[in-house]
Amino acid sequence: IATVVGLFTLDYNTLLTRGVSRDPDWRAEIEVSPSAQVSEPRQELSRVPGVTDVAAAFQAEGIMYWTPAGSASSDRERSEIVSLIAIDSQGASGLGALQLRRGTGLDSKPASGHLPVLVGENLAERLELEVGSIVSLGRPPRRPTQECEDGQWKTIEGGEERAPRLQTFEVTGVMRKEGLGRRAGGEIAVVDFVPGRRLFEDSHVDVRYWLKYDKAVDLERIQSSLGQAWSYELKKSVIIGQAADERAFRNGVRFGGLLAMVLGLYVIFHTLSMSLVERVREVGVLHALGSTRAQIGRVFLCEAVVIASLGGCLGLAGGLLLAFGLGRLRISTIGVGDRIPITEVPWPVVLPLVAAGVLIALVGSIYPLARARSTDAVSALRGEESPGNSALKRSFQLTSAVLLALVLPGVYFGVVPIVGEAQRELVSVLLLAMGVLALFVAVPLVVPSLLARICVALARPLRLRWPLAGRLAASAMSRGTSRVAAAVAAVALVAAGYVGLRGMTRSLEGEISTWAQEAYDDKLFVRAAPQRALEELLPQVHAIPGVVAVEPNDVRAYVPFLLIGALPEELARFGPCQTDPQLLSDMRERKGLILSTRLAKHRGHALGDEVHVTTPRGVVVSLPVVAITDAYGYFPHPDERLYGVIDKHWLADLFCLGANATESYAVRLADGADPPAVLAALQAIYPESPLNCETGAQIRRWHTTDIARDFVLFDILIALVALLAGLGVLNGQLLAGLERAKELGILKALGMTTSQVAGTVAIEECVVGCVAGVLGGLLGAGLSPVIVKSLAVISGLPLVAVGPGPHLAWALLGAVLLALLAGLYPIWRLHRSSTLAAIRTGG
């Protein structure tokens, strides 16, 4: 329970913390601008899968006329330039854009007959406006402005001065400093879209469409639909945790929580089923003293309620402490990054999970209750097995298997749904993982002798080296089939999880390696160098032996993905542009765009598609995709794989971003070039300042260690689950020691040494660990390709299954060590037990 509570509290606060916008102005989740292909924007947007609300809007500078409160009617109106937003009133309510401090919204009809207007809280206070105040709004007189035209910022004169078009409005509401009330520091007026458009019908305004999307629909699906005919921009603070790779990560954490819960209850159920050996004599004594079966049943029920409730409370407290500790260590459910403060607890998720754990643990008390009611007093006092208990035991095992393999996963994913759409690939992986869980849970419970026989067969050869300890270990395992099978299944489940996780991370490292070979292995990256003119720098760098080309990194824009301006003559020296002259021609003449492979996958673009971007003038320009490659454009600071490359001339022409000098660039090296020698030659170009330079090998090392950092949460999960498995093995050995106390006492009285007693336990644990390690390793290795293939589809990364490699051996060694460590305490307890007391009482 503590593991599950900790994970979901951490996940909730991760999204809460990283989803807080640092932008002082409110923005919609998605803002789009239509290209020339769109004829009916509203209708087409309403048909996009996942879009729930649409509102047309624009923001412009307006003029407001008003009479201060308390002024005489003859006083002259005052005027103020304000930030004016026109928005669809119906769509705005769905977006949560309009949040009122007082008054009513834009859909109200003032009694005065005027049009409604909402004002920001700061504007209302400064101008002394109240609900019911009458104001006039209009377009201000034209003033000279600057626009990007033909690559130059030009001043556009306002032309002849004309009186502004005015319309009378009544203030129907004052907005809080939330939503649109945050814009312009609260100095804002908001009107309905139609009258606002009339005010500016003779002026250019940049109309955008603000969207809200359904979180149950994958973001990539929406992006793919919008990318066909729209320029769009996503609000980063809203989509935290919704990208494909982050969804895969969070769903993996969710399944890890289920694994911890199932294994924990699995240990509890086996402990309950075997602990009756310790309680049988107590039941007999209570019967002999005159206690009724109902009274004995109530004893067990009250004990179960107290223990389960206390466990639930401690689990809840421990989970919150776990979440707090992980947050302090900067570990989150979407990777390692900033510190995550735990400020809120997701009670609607946490409380049902705690309740499910407590209730299913209580159901485990049915068997002890039933057995207590049917126990014969004389047989219990003698420590004998009552007739009919084997059928009852089998019924309990079947009930436990159903609860853990079917009921608990169903309840769990009912309370905690998967993140994003129920894609076929994701559902198949979850069903497969749940099937493996069911197999591990059901087989040891329903058919325990299967795994126990394998362990007994492996223990027999050990009798050649340790005759007595080996024989006793084999005998103990053949009699305690349920205990042995439970221990094997628990440890094997941990081994399978470890091997599967390592297979996935090795595939991610393989993807990094493949990408690095194309993107940066043969490059040197220079940044923050003294600025040099390109016409001066390029000849100097090209003169260095081993240098092939130079990629400047100073001309870039966000549209909303990163768009980098490149020099075609440099791109022609290597990669696809070197072998395909038509590609260079398309870049120069058609505004051709080269996309990185991840951006193309992320947005669903292919060769020949058009990417729509919005220029500073508000014009949507369509750029054809002429190549998809990672050979050009990657720079490690900032680390961004979603980017496009365009001819520097066109970026300057469309965005007025021109630079004839550079201080940050990449140097492409020829095969066999010596990076240190090239670096020394580059340093000679800047004798006045030491260079900040990184090699491709350094960047590759950073990316591979970054994977290990991001997946540390899964390592913690594996460790917690291993702790649960070890607890199960330890409980089984303790109960087995109680069962065999009299037998071991007699053997010790006959001369059996302490080392032989310890050897019995050690042999059994070693065999259990070996069987569990081999079984879990093989299963994890078999599942690894399926997991990697599904992750590749979900995340869009070109992953290839490379297998767990040496981690198979580590899984086997870890399983043996885990089992041996779990046996240390039972060995110590057997060593301290009294031989005489064991012979007399069997305890």
Beta strands, then each sheet from edge to edge (+ up, - down):
strand 1: 30-34
strand 2: 51-66
strand 3: 78-87
strand 4: 100-103
strand 5: 115-120
strand 6: 134-138
strand 7: 145-149
strand 8: 152-156
strand 9: 166-175
strand 10: 188-192
strand 11: 208-213
strand 12: 230-234
strand 13: 331-332
strand 14: 335-336
strand 15: 523-527
strand 16: 532-533
strand 17: 547-552
strand 18: 556-558
strand 19: 562-566
strand 20: 593-595
strand 21: 610-614
strand 22: 620-628
strand 23: 643-647
strand 24: 661-662
strand 25: 665-669
strand 26: 692-695
sheet 1: 4+ 9- 5- 10+ 3+ 2- 11+ 1- 12+
sheet 2: 4+ 9- 5- 10+ 3+ 2- 6+
sheet 3: 7+ 8-
sheet 4: 13+ 14-
sheet 5: 17+ 25- 15+ 26-
sheet 6: 16+ 24-
sheet 7: 18+ 19- 23- 20+ 22+ 21-
end
